[in-house]
Structure formats: structure tokens, C-alpha cells
Amino acid sequence: MPLRLVTPPPAGPISLAEAKAHLRVDGSDEDELIAALILAAADSIGVQTSYGIPLVRQTWEITLPALSSCPLEIKAAQVTSIDSITYLDSDGATQTLSASTYTLVKGGR
């Protein structure tokens, strides 16, 4: 099941201002270091997918070889919505699966 990142996270998991407030830093002397530490921390725990738990909103696309009548189960933590499910019909035309034919079950792994 090839996954493709469509919309990457807009920023790190927290802003510089949030980190400075947590650290109780008032000045700007350490801004560069704090910003680098935010990125390093996010990278070390895998902002994208390393643990399967994204820290910030992002959009992914999955490509499957075929749809069947069997239930389709995609295991991904923290899925908040499914925008659409499209497929190629037997004539090679793109079709959109009706949202009434599938259900997002939240909380599963």
C-alpha cells in the first residue's frame, strides 16, 4: 500500500512562542537555539510517521491495487477524516465512492 504525503504539516508541533512560554524565556537571545531544539525533538520522534502517530495535521494518499467487496481496513492512528475514495472503473474512468458506503472507525490501530 504505497502512501504519499499530499499536504505536509504546516509547521512544527509547537511554535517558538509556545516553547518560550513553557521555558519561561522572555528575550530573543536563545530564539535560534530553541527553534532548532523544537525541530530536533519533532524529528527524533517522527513528526511524519515513525510511530504512526502524527503530531500535527497532514494529508496522506494511499494507492491500492484494487477495490473489492470485502471491508477495506487502513490502520492509521489519529485519522480525523476521509476526504474521498476514488477508483478506476473497468473502463479506466475515475469514479468517487459514495461516502455512504464506508465508515471511518476512530481509535483503532
Secondary structure, DSSP 8 states (H G I E B T S, - for coil): --EEEEE--SS-SS-HHHHHHHHT--SSTTHHHHHHHHHHHHHHHTSSSTTS--SS--EEEE--S---SS------TT-------EEE-TTS-EEE--GGG----TT--
